[in-house]
Amino acid sequence: MEALTAFSSLQLSRTKILHRPILNLPSTNLPISSFSPSRSKKSIFKLQTTISTDGVALDQEPEKFDWFAQWYPIMPVCDLDKRAPHGKKVLGLDIVVWWDKNENEWKVFDDCCPHRLAPLSEGRIDQWGRLQCVYHGWCFGGAGDCKLIPQAPRDGPPIHTSKKACVPVYPCTVQNEIVWFWPNSDPNYEDILSRKKPPYIPELDDPSYTRLMGNRDIQYGYEVLTENLMDPAHVPYAHYGIMGGQSRKNSEKVDREGGRPLEISIKNLDINGFTAKQESGGFNFIAPCIFHGYATVGGTKSKESEELAKTIEDLSSAVPQRRFLLIFICVPVSPGNSRLIWSFPRNFGVWVDQVVPRWMFHVGQNLILDSDLYLLHVEERKIMEVGSSNWQKACYVPTKSDALVVTFRRWLNKYARGQIDWGTKFSGALPPTPPKEQLLDRYWSHVVNCRSCSAAYKGLNALEVALQIIAIISVGVVAATKQNLISAFMRNTLVIISVLCFAASRLLSHFIYKNFHFHDYNHAFR
């Protein structure tokens, strides 16, 4: 669990509780499991000591993964404003998410007005709760039906009732406080929720767990994002100086960062994903979006409990004490772009999240994402040059520490032909690399999409302006007042206040830029 544990160490360290994860993921933790309950023994994939770099040998043509027959998360509810429509891109589709107050539920439409193809996400929700296009004022109800065409004569034919005036509507639902949608607006899928539901994680709805969420748009693709989160070996190196690693007693330290061999074994592999076991915990990949780990903190250290920890079945019968989850939801946006939604639920130290503002956690978590963002952006382009289907031939991955990454690439090659199906929207070419300051920009990739960080950003900027005003007024009072009208002590006090407020405003300006815009991470000087 080291890659995931390290990612959330800034958050978890506030509890000041020493922990040692000992449990793996029981299969019973996901009531809506994407794994087939009946697997033949031949489907069990075991990663040996030496990982083959060859492609996947197929005994028969495998079932093809259908990218457009899955539920996809859009955004956490906590970061959506019910007063305005939100434009998002998922799987290459431009969609608009908005709150229908007439039906008291979120709606997901195609982000395109049928009139002149203007984006509905740039519109508004009018006083009657309709989604209004601000280009010409056309209004739409929750079913996608056109309610009003202002330019149509009131006594003329009801042209607004034409099917051509309707907006395509996608099936959607709220689960685990996240808005999900089905990427097909065909009426045949209106009842898809009754046939197939998004993967469910019960702890996200458990009131005894803390469950703060975060989201960020990232300028490298879904494949690189997912495999990076599955890679525990990179943490002490790519994030050095940010996160504390978990040291082991009597372990030999071969370098400054403390890298070491990792024992990771793959338990299952099929079209729906795979599970894995590491010495300190368990992992679960539910295709295509969810990768998470479960662990129990503390607990008994008796010999009997250690014997129970050898199998998942025994683990499920053990009595857990403090538990935490590390959940990463990877959303394919477009070639070279992805979105990450994360949450770290735990049933201990819950008070920390009630005291510390959410945006303060995001500051540290964004720094972690930034510290390897540039190198992953470049790595993706090198993978594109050799071809994603040649990944295992181009990359030398001989150790067990790469087991999860290798298995994800094998899943991708075996069931998805090595790449995402974008339909007919994209050729697969990556966008050009922007300047580093733009690539790592936090404002447009996170702050504007996070209600807590956006509020903090506005508040801190207002404080900066207030400090500057106080500094100017203090100096102005001293300059405008005759010397004999105020005492020397008062004059000196006003000068000191002016200097302190100006200095504080400059420091605050630097803090705002560093934490809400751009924070460079130079690996050479860490």
N, C-alpha and C positions, 0 to 999 in steps of 0.2 A: 504493500500500500504506500510505498515511499513517495512515488511521484505525486499521488493524490494528497497524501498527508502533508507533504511539503508545500503544495500549492496553497493549502488552507492554514498553514502554520501561523501566519500573522493573526488570523482570527482565533485559532484555537489556543495560541500562546497566552491570550488575555485571561484565560481561565486559570493559568499557572498550575495546571494539574499535570503531573507526570503520568504518561500512559504508555502501555505496551500492548498493541493490538494482538489478540490471540485467536480471533475467530474468523472463519471464512464465511462466504455467502451461502446461507441455506436456500435451497430452491423454493422453499415455501414462502419466501419474503415477497414474491411478486405474484399476487393473485391472478393478474392478467399477464400471463407469461407468454413470451413470443417463442418459447421453445416447445418443440413437439414432445408430448408426454411419452410417446413410444419411439425410442431410438434403437436401432439394431446395434449390436456390438461393433459392427464394421464401421459405423459412423463416428465412433469415438476416436478422436485424434490425439495422440500423445506426442509431445515434442521431446525428442531425444536430446542427449547431451550436446551433440553436434547438430546444429540446425542446417538443413539443406538449403542451398541457395537456388536450387532448381525450381522450375515452375511446378504447379500442382498437377500430379498425374491423375487423370480421370478414367475410372473404369467404365463409366457410362456418361452420357450427356447429362450434366446436372440441371436441376430446375433453375430457371432464370429469375433473378430478383427483379421485381417490378417496382421501379422507383416511384411511379405515379399511383401505386396501390398501397400507400402507407400514410399514416397520420404524421403530420409535421408540426412541431411547436413554432409559434410565431413570437410571442413575447410573454413575460410574466404579467399577470393582471396588475400587480403593484406599480408597474411602469407604464400603464396605459391610462390616458386621461379620457374620461367619459364625455368631456365637453367638446372633443375635437376628433376628426378622423385621423388615422395613422397610416401612412404609406410604408409598406414593407415589400421586400423581395425574398421569395423562398423558392428554391428549385427552379430558378429562372422566371418564375411567375410574378408579375407586379400585382399586388393585392392591396386592398384598403381594409383596415379593421376599424369598426366604429360601434358605439354603444346605441342600441335601439331601445330608447326609454319606453316606447309603447309596448314592447314585448319583454322588456327587462332582461336583455341578453345581448351578448356580443355577436356581431355579424361580420362576415368576411366576403367582400365583393371583389370582382375584377376591377382593378384600379383604372377604369377607362369609361368615360361617359359615352353612351351610344350616339350622341349627337355629333360631336366633332372630335371625339377621342381625347378630350382633356382629362388630366388625372383628377379623379374624385378626391384623392387624399389632400389636394390643395383646397378643397371646399370647406363646408361648415355643416353643422347640424342645426337646422332651423328651429323656430319656436314650437313647431308641431312635432319635433323629434324626427324629421325626415333628413336624409342625407342630400345636401344640396350642392350641385356643381356651380362654382362661382363664375364660370365662364359665361353662361347664359341663363342660369337660375333654374335649370331642370331639377326636379326633386324626386327622390326615390324612397320607397318604403322598405321594410325589413325583408320582404320577399323578392326584392329586386325590381318590383313593378314601378313604373313611372307614375307619380302622383300628380305632377304638374308640369306643363310646358307653357311658361308665361307668354310666349309669342303666339300661341294658338288662340284663335277667336273663341270667346266663351260660348257663343251660340253656334259654333261650327262642329264638325264631326269630332268625336273623341279620339283624336290621333294618339293621345298619350297611352291608350290601352293597347296599341300595337305591340306585338312581340319584339319588334325592332327597337322599341323604346325602353326595353328592359335591360337590366344589368345582370350578367352572369353571377350567380351566388354559389359559393363553395360551402359544403357541410362543415360545421365547426362545433366545438364544444370546449368547455372549461374543465380541466382536470388537473389536480395538484396545483391549483392557482396559476395555471398556464393556459393560454388560449392556443388550441390546436386546430388545424384545418386539414381537410382531405382535398388534394390538389386535382379535383375533377368536378366540374360544374354540371356534368350531365345529370338530368333528373333521375336517372336510374340509381344514383348514389345518394339521394336525399335521405334514405333510411340506413346509410352505411353504419351509423353508430350502433344500431341494433344488431349488426352482423359482426363488426370488428371495432374494438375500442383501442385508444392509445395505451401504451404500456403504463401501468399504474404502480406507484411507489407509495405504500400506505403511510410511511413515516412523514411524508410531506403534508399529510392531512391530520397527523397525530398532534393534538394540542400539548402533549408533554415534551415535544421536540421543538427546538428552535429551528427556523427554516428561512433565514434571509436568503434572497436571491440576487443575482447580478446578471447583466448581459453586456455583450460587446460585439460590435462588428469588426471583423479581422480581415486584413488584406493578404490572406493566403487561403487556399482552398480547403474544403471539407476533409479531403483525404489526409493532408499534412496535419491539419488540426487534430483529427482523431488519433492518428498514430503518435503524435507528440504527447498527447495526454496518456497514451498507453505505454510510454517509455520512462520507467523509473530511473534508468541509469544516467539520464541527462541532467537530473535535478541538481546534484552538487556542483556541477560545472557551469551549466547555462544560467543558473540562478544563484551563483556563488555570492555570498555577502547579503543576500536578501532573506533566505530561509535557512533555518537550522535543521541540519540533518539528524537522523537517528543513529547515534553511535552504538556499536555493539561491544560488549565486554570481550576482552582477550582477542580482539580483531587486529590484524596487522594493517597499519596505515601505510600505503605505498605512495601516496602523494598528499599534497596539501588539502585537497578536497575530500579525501576519504572514500574514493571509489572502491568497490569490492564486487566479487561475484554474487549474482542473485539467482536464487532457485525459483524458477517460474515454470509451472506445468499447465498445459491446456487440458481442460476436462472434456469439453464437447465442442463440436464445430458442425453447424448446419446452416441452412439458408437464412435462419432467423438470428444468427449470431454465434456466440460462444461464451463459455465460462472459463475461468482460470483460477489457479491457486498459487499464492506466494507464501513464503514462510511466515509472513506477518499478516496475511489476510486473503480475502477473495475478491475477484473481479467478475463483472458481468457486462458483456456487450450485447445490447438488444438492437438489432439492425432496424433502421439505419442510423439512428440519432443518439441513443443513450449508452453511455459508458459510466459505470459506477462501481464503487467498492463499499463493502460493509466490514465493520470490525467492532469488537467489544473491548472496552477499556477497563483495565483492572481485572477483577474476578479472582477466583481461587487459583492457587498455584500448586494444588495437590497433584500427586502422581496420577491419581485417577482421572482428574480433569484433563491432564496432558494426553492421556490415552484417548479420551473422548474426542480431543481436537484433531485426531487423525483423519476423520471422515466428516463429510457434510451432514450425514444423517445423525451422527453422534453430537455434532455441534448444535443441531436444532433442538436437542433434548437438554442441552446444558442451560443453566440458569444465568442469563446475562445480567450484568450490572449496568455500567455506563456504556452506551452505544453511540457511535457516530457513523454517518454516511458521507461519502464524497461523490456528488452527482454532477456529471458533465453532460450537457445536451448539445450536440454538434449539428448545426443546421446548414445544409448546402444552400448557398445564396445564388452564386453564379461562378463561372470559372475564375479562380483566383480570389474568391471572396467567400467568407463563411460567417456564421454568427454563433457565438458561444453563450449558452445560458448555464449558470452554475448555482449550486446550493450545497451547503454543508450542514445538514440537520444533525442534531445531537440532543441527547436527553440529560445532559449535565451542563453546568455553567450557563443555564438559560438566561440568567439575570444579566449576563454580559451584554447580550444583544438588546436588552431592554434599556441599558444605560448608555452604551456607546452608539452614537449615530451610525446609521447604515453607510453613509458616504465615507466614513473614516475607514471602514473595512475595504471599501472599493478602491481607495487610494493605494493600499498595499497590494491588493489583488491585481490592479492594473499595472503596477510596476513589475510584477511577476510576468504578466503577459508581454510587457514591453521588452523584457530582458532577453528574450529569444525570438522576438517577432521578426526582426530584420533578417537574421540568419535563416529562419524558416521560409521567409518570402523568397530569398535567393535559392534555397534548397529546392523549392517547388519548381523553379525554372530549370534547374539542372535535371530534375526528374522528368520534366516535360521533354527535354532534349533527348534523353535516352529512351523515352516512352514508358508509360506506367506499366505496361505488360512486361517490360524488361527489368522491372525494379529489382527482383531477386537475383538477376544476373549481374546487374550493375553494382549492387550494394553487397559488401562482404559482412555478413552477420553471423559469426560463428559461435556466439555465446548465448546462454540461456537468458541473459538480461534483455535480449531483443525478442523474446518469445511472443509477447503480445503484439508487437509491431509486425513481425513476420506472419503471425496468424491472421491479423487484420488484412494484410496484403493478399494472403492466400484466399481469405473469404472474398475479397474484392475481385480477384482474378477468377475464382471458381464460379461465383454466382452472379457477378455483375460485369464480367468481361473486362475487369480492370479499371472501370471508370463509371462516372455518374451518367445516367441518361438525362440529357437536358432537352429531350424532344427535338424540335426543329429550331429552337431559339438561338443556340450558340454553336459555333464551329469547334469549340474547345480551346481556342487560343487564349492565352493569358493576357491581361491588360498590361500596359507598360509600367515599369517601376517608377513610382513618384519619388521626389526628394525624401530623405530620411525623416525630416521633421514633419512632413505631411503623412508619411507612412505610419509614424508612431503617434499621430495626433489623437488625443483622447477626447477632445471636445465633441467632434462630429461622430466618432465611433462609439462613444459611451455616454458622455455627459448629457447630450440632448435627448438621449433615449432612456435616461435614468431619472426618475422623479426626485429621488433624494439628492443625488449629485447636482442636478439642475438647480434645486432649491438652495443648496449650499453655495453653489457658484454665484448665484444672484445675491445671496446674503453677504458673502465675503466681499464681493465687488462693491456692494453698498457700504460696507464697513470701511473699505479702502477710501472711497470717496468722502465719507464722513470724517475720517482722520485727516485727509488733506484739507478739508474745509476748516476743521478746527485749527490746523497749523496755520492756515492763511489768516483766519480771523484773529488768532493770538498775535501774530506779527503785526497785523493791521492795527490792532488796538494799541500796541506799544508804539508804533510809528505815528499814529494820529493823535495820541494823547500827550499833552504837554507834560514835561518832566515833573513839574511841581504839583500836578493833579493826582498822581499815584505814587506810592512809595517805591523805593528802590527794590524792596523785597517782592512786591507785586509785579513790578516790571521784569525782574529776573525770573520769577515764577512763570510768567506768560511766555518768556523766551524759551525756557526749558520745556514747557508744554508744547510749544510749537515745534521744537527740534525733535522731541520724542514722538509726537504724532506723525511728523514727516518721515522719520526713520521707520516707525511702525508701518506706515503705509507702503514704504518701499519694500520692506520685508514681506508684507502681506501680498504685494503684487508679485514678488518672486515665488511665493508659496502657491499662489493661484495658478501662475503660468506652469510651474513645475508639476503640479498635481492634477490640473484640469486641462492642460494643453499638451505639453511636450516635456518628457523627461528622458534624456539620453542615457544609455547604459553602455559604458566603455569597458569591455571585458579585459582589455590589456592592462588596465590599471586597478583591477580589483584584487 
